[in-house]
Amino acid sequence: MNFQYLTPVIRGKTLLDLAFGKAREKGVEKKLSGEWIDIIRKKKGLKLDVVKDMLVPKLRKTLDNFPKTKELPEFYIKLMNLTLDIALYQKSLGSLDWAADKVSFFHREYSRKMGRAQEREKMKEYSNQFYGRVSSVIKQVEKNLSYLEEARKIMRTYPDIKEMFTVCVYGFPNVGKTTLLNRLTGTEAETAAYAFTTKTINAGYFMINEDKVQVLDVPGSLARPEKMNNIERQADLVMRELATIIIFVFDLSGYSGYSIKKQDLLYRQLGKEKKVLVYLSKVDLTAQEVLDEFKDRHYSVDELKQEIGKDAEKKREEMPKIPVEETAEETLPDLEEEMLD
């Protein structure tokens, strides 16, 4: 799912200003005929209509703009649990539904009262009551509108994850993970010479033989499972939930600021549950004796692609074959016979 399309949430005061302002405009510009009491009733009723027609669709549009948790893949639910107060998120969506229903209810109630009123002062009283109750409803959901805007900004950083063969690029901050992503996929994700350039999950794709591969560059980890910050938890979630293969990036040059010993500790923590391929970054900045001392099997970019391609092909071949159903051409002669009969 692409969360980039989430649109800004209009705050409560702005909603009321828009609705009441439009109602005033319509009340002035609308030319009505008939008895003076009918004209007043029509103008007051028209303003009620305008307020309802401005508020309810905007509340519904905001509600529909946000994904419902029951419709999301499990990965996104877990990501939301890491980055949002998911209970407050769901409550906030429910509050907009409640507010839209309440505004519609008050509109119906006061439209009926306005239709029966025979005195100008009574119409004014009903009109003011309607505006007051509608204002109260919107003010009650202001905190929910505010939270949804906060959630929107966070959710816009979520990656557009596809359900396909996935590779996770993992390692300490500033070791060259994003540079590797760009080399593997041809993307142009941001890189810089300081830690935590990657503050969200970058995604790129490449074709290898018949298979399309998704590569996810996750924020750097600091090898402290008991003290993970929010960025590290996202990285860990992607690695555990999505990755078929993990590429662990080592920087032996020292420029990342993390010792080889610390990087090796994080590498050993990955265990053997998933296939891990090692990549050495910044080799042009690394002393030859340091490279010679590194004993773990490591791969070039081309070799990484070859290894990924073999696993992607194997996974594709292991997928259950969908039986080919009878085609239209095969059934056509029978249909023709029936028509001729």
C-alpha positions in Angstrom: 0.0 0.0 0.0 1.2 3.5 -0.9 0.7 5.8 2.1 2.1 8.8 0.2 -1.5 9.6 -1.0 -2.8 10.3 2.5 -4.0 13.9 2.4 -3.7 16.5 5.2 -6.4 16.5 7.9 -8.4 19.7 8.1 -8.6 20.8 11.7 -11.9 21.4 13.5 -11.8 25.2 13.6 -11.0 25.4 9.9 -13.9 23.0 9.2 -16.3 25.2 11.2 -15.0 28.4 9.6 -15.5 27.0 6.1 -19.0 25.7 6.8 -20.3 28.7 8.6 -18.7 31.1 6.2 -20.2 29.3 3.2 -23.6 29.3 5.0 -23.4 33.1 5.4 -22.5 33.5 1.7 -25.4 31.4 0.5 -27.9 33.2 2.8 -27.0 36.5 1.2 -26.7 35.5 -2.4 -29.8 33.4 -2.6 -32.9 35.4 -3.8 -36.1 33.9 -2.6 -39.7 34.9 -3.1 -42.9 34.5 -1.1 -44.3 35.6 2.2 -41.6 37.2 4.5 -42.0 34.3 7.1 -41.5 31.7 4.3 -38.4 33.6 3.0 -36.9 33.6 6.5 -37.6 29.9 7.0 -36.1 29.1 3.6 -33.0 31.1 4.3 -32.5 29.6 7.7 -33.1 26.1 6.3 -30.7 26.8 3.4 -27.9 27.7 5.9 -28.5 24.5 7.8 -28.2 22.5 4.6 -25.0 24.3 3.6 -23.4 23.5 7.0 -24.3 19.9 6.8 -23.3 19.6 3.2 -19.9 21.1 4.0 -19.1 19.2 7.2 -20.4 15.7 6.6 -18.6 15.0 3.3 -15.4 16.4 4.6 -15.5 14.2 7.7 -16.4 11.2 5.6 -13.6 12.0 3.1 -11.1 12.2 6.0 -12.4 8.9 7.4 -12.2 7.1 4.0 -8.7 8.6 3.4 -7.2 6.5 6.2 -6.7 2.7 5.9 -8.8 0.5 8.2 -6.6 -1.8 10.2 -8.7 -4.9 9.3 -8.0 -4.3 5.6 -4.2 -4.1 6.0 -1.6 -6.9 5.8 -0.2 -8.1 9.1 3.1 -6.4 8.5 1.5 -3.0 8.4 -0.4 -3.7 11.6 2.8 -4.5 13.3 4.5 -1.4 11.9 1.6 0.7 13.1 1.9 -0.9 16.6 5.6 0.2 16.6 5.1 3.7 15.4 1.5 4.8 16.4 -0.9 4.4 19.3 -3.1 2.1 17.2 -6.0 2.1 19.8 -6.1 5.9 19.6 -5.9 5.7 15.8 -8.9 3.4 15.6 -10.8 5.5 18.2 -10.0 8.7 16.1 -11.4 7.1 13.0 -14.5 6.0 14.9 -15.0 9.6 16.3 -15.2 11.0 12.7 -17.9 8.5 11.9 -19.7 9.5 15.0 -19.3 13.2 14.3 -20.6 12.9 10.7 -23.7 11.0 12.0 -24.3 13.6 14.7 -24.2 16.5 12.3 -26.6 14.7 10.0 -28.9 13.9 13.0 -29.0 17.6 14.2 -29.6 18.7 10.6 -32.7 16.5 10.3 -33.9 17.5 13.8 -33.6 21.2 13.3 -34.8 21.2 9.8 -38.1 19.7 11.0 -38.3 22.3 13.8 -37.6 25.1 11.4 -40.3 23.8 9.0 -42.9 24.0 11.8 -41.8 27.3 13.3 -44.1 30.3 12.7 -42.2 33.0 14.5 -39.0 34.7 13.4 -37.5 34.5 16.9 -38.2 30.8 17.1 -36.4 30.2 13.8 -33.4 32.2 15.1 -33.4 30.2 18.3 -33.4 26.9 16.4 -30.7 28.1 14.0 -28.5 29.1 16.9 -29.0 25.8 18.7 -28.1 23.9 15.5 -24.9 25.9 15.1 -24.0 25.5 18.8 -24.5 21.7 18.8 -22.6 21.2 15.5 -19.8 23.3 16.9 -19.8 21.2 20.1 -19.5 18.0 18.0 -16.6 19.2 16.0 -14.8 20.5 19.0 -15.2 17.1 20.7 -13.3 15.4 17.8 -10.6 18.1 17.5 -8.1 16.0 19.4 -8.9 13.1 17.1 -8.4 15.2 14.0 -5.1 16.4 15.5 -4.0 12.8 16.2 -4.9 11.7 12.7 -2.8 14.4 11.2 0.1 13.3 13.4 -0.5 9.7 12.3 -0.6 10.7 8.7 2.8 12.3 8.8 4.2 9.1 10.3 2.4 6.8 8.0 3.6 8.7 4.9 7.1 7.4 5.8 5.9 3.8 5.5 7.3 1.9 2.5 5.1 0.7 -0.3 5.8 -3.0 0.5 4.9 -5.6 -2.2 4.2 -9.2 -1.6 7.1 -10.7 -3.5 10.6 -12.1 -3.0 12.3 -9.7 -0.6 15.8 -9.0 0.4 16.7 -6.9 3.5 19.9 -4.8 3.6 21.0 -4.7 7.3 23.8 -3.4 9.5 25.0 -0.5 11.6 24.2 3.1 10.6 26.5 4.7 8.1 28.1 1.5 6.9 26.9 1.9 3.3 23.5 0.1 3.2 21.7 2.8 1.1 24.6 2.9 -1.3 24.3 -0.8 -1.8 20.6 -0.5 -2.4 21.2 2.1 -5.1 23.8 -0.2 -6.7 21.5 -3.2 -6.7 18.4 -1.5 -7.9 19.3 1.7 -9.6 17.4 3.8 -7.1 18.6 7.2 -5.8 17.9 7.0 -2.1 19.6 9.6 0.1 23.1 8.9 1.3 25.4 11.0 3.6 28.5 10.6 5.7 26.7 10.6 9.1 24.7 8.0 11.1 21.0 7.4 10.6 20.6 9.1 7.2 18.0 6.4 6.7 15.1 7.3 9.0 12.6 5.1 7.3 12.5 2.0 5.0 13.8 2.6 1.4 12.6 0.2 -1.3 14.0 -0.7 -4.6 13.5 -3.4 -7.2 15.5 -5.3 -9.8 14.8 -8.1 -12.3 17.0 -11.2 -12.2 16.1 -13.7 -15.0 12.3 -14.1 -14.7 12.0 -12.8 -11.2 11.4 -9.3 -9.8 13.1 -8.8 -6.4 12.2 -6.3 -3.8 15.2 -4.8 -1.8 14.5 -3.0 1.4 17.1 -0.8 3.0 16.3 -0.4 6.7 17.4 2.1 9.3 20.7 1.1 11.0 20.7 -1.0 14.1 23.0 -0.5 17.1 23.1 -4.1 18.3 21.1 -3.5 21.5 18.0 -5.6 21.4 17.0 -4.6 24.9 17.2 -0.9 24.2 16.0 -0.6 20.6 14.7 2.8 19.6 11.7 3.2 17.2 13.9 3.3 14.1 15.7 0.1 15.1 12.5 -1.7 15.9 11.2 -0.9 12.4 14.4 -2.3 10.9 14.1 -5.5 13.1 10.5 -5.9 12.1 11.3 -5.8 8.3 14.1 -8.3 8.8 12.0 -10.8 10.7 8.7 -10.4 8.8 9.6 -9.7 5.2 13.1 -10.8 4.3 13.8 -14.1 2.6 17.5 -13.1 2.3 19.4 -10.7 4.5 22.4 -8.8 3.2 24.6 -7.8 6.1 26.8 -4.9 5.3 30.2 -4.7 6.9 32.3 -1.5 6.9 35.9 -2.5 7.7 37.3 0.9 6.9 36.5 2.5 10.3 34.8 5.4 8.7 31.4 4.4 10.0 32.5 4.9 13.6 31.7 1.3 14.6 34.4 -1.3 15.3 34.6 -4.5 13.3 34.1 -6.3 16.6 30.7 -4.6 17.2 29.6 -5.2 13.6 30.6 -8.8 13.9 28.5 -9.1 17.1 25.4 -7.8 15.3 26.1 -10.2 12.4 26.3 -13.2 14.8 23.0 -12.2 16.4 21.2 -12.8 13.2 21.4 -16.6 13.7 20.6 -19.2 11.1 16.9 -18.8 10.6 17.4 -16.9 7.3 20.0 -16.9 4.6 22.5 -14.2 5.3 24.9 -12.9 2.6 27.8 -10.6 3.6 28.8 -7.5 1.6 31.9 -5.4 2.3 31.4 -1.7 1.7 34.1 1.0 1.3 36.7 -1.5 0.3 38.6 1.3 -1.5 39.0 3.0 1.9 40.0 -0.2 3.7 43.6 -1.3 4.3 44.5 -4.4 2.5 45.7 -6.2 5.6 42.3 -5.6 7.2 40.6 -7.1 4.2 43.0 -10.1 4.3 42.1 -10.8 7.9 38.4 -10.9 7.2 37.6 -14.6 6.9 33.8 -14.7 6.4 32.5 -15.4 2.9 31.5 -12.2 1.2 30.0 -11.2 -2.2 30.4 -8.5 -4.8 27.3 -6.8 -6.1 27.1 -9.1 -9.1 27.6 -12.2 -6.9 24.8 -11.0 -4.6 22.5 -10.7 -7.6 23.4 -14.2 -8.7 22.8 -15.7 -5.2 19.5 -13.8 -4.9 18.5 -15.0 -8.4 19.0 -18.6 -7.5 16.9 -18.4 -4.4 14.2 -16.4 -6.1 14.0 -19.0 -8.9 13.8 -21.8 -6.4 11.0 -20.2 -4.5 9.1 -19.5 -7.7 9.4 -23.2 -8.7 8.2 -24.3 -5.3 5.0 -22.3 -5.5 2.0 -24.5 -6.2 1.0 -24.5 -9.9 -2.5 -23.2 -10.6 -4.4 -25.6 -12.9 -5.2 -24.1 -16.3 -9.0 -24.0 -16.7 -10.8 -24.8 -19.9 -10.5 -21.9 -22.3 -13.3 -20.2 -24.2 -12.0 -21.6 -27.5 -12.4 -25.1 -26.2 -16.0 -24.6 -25.2 -17.0 -22.6 -28.3 -17.8 -25.6 -30.6 -20.3 -26.9 -28.0 -21.9 -23.5 -27.8 -22.2 -23.3 -31.6 -23.9 -26.7 -31.7 -26.4 -25.6 -29.1 -27.2 -22.5 -31.1 -27.6 -24.5 -34.3 -29.9 -26.9 -32.6 
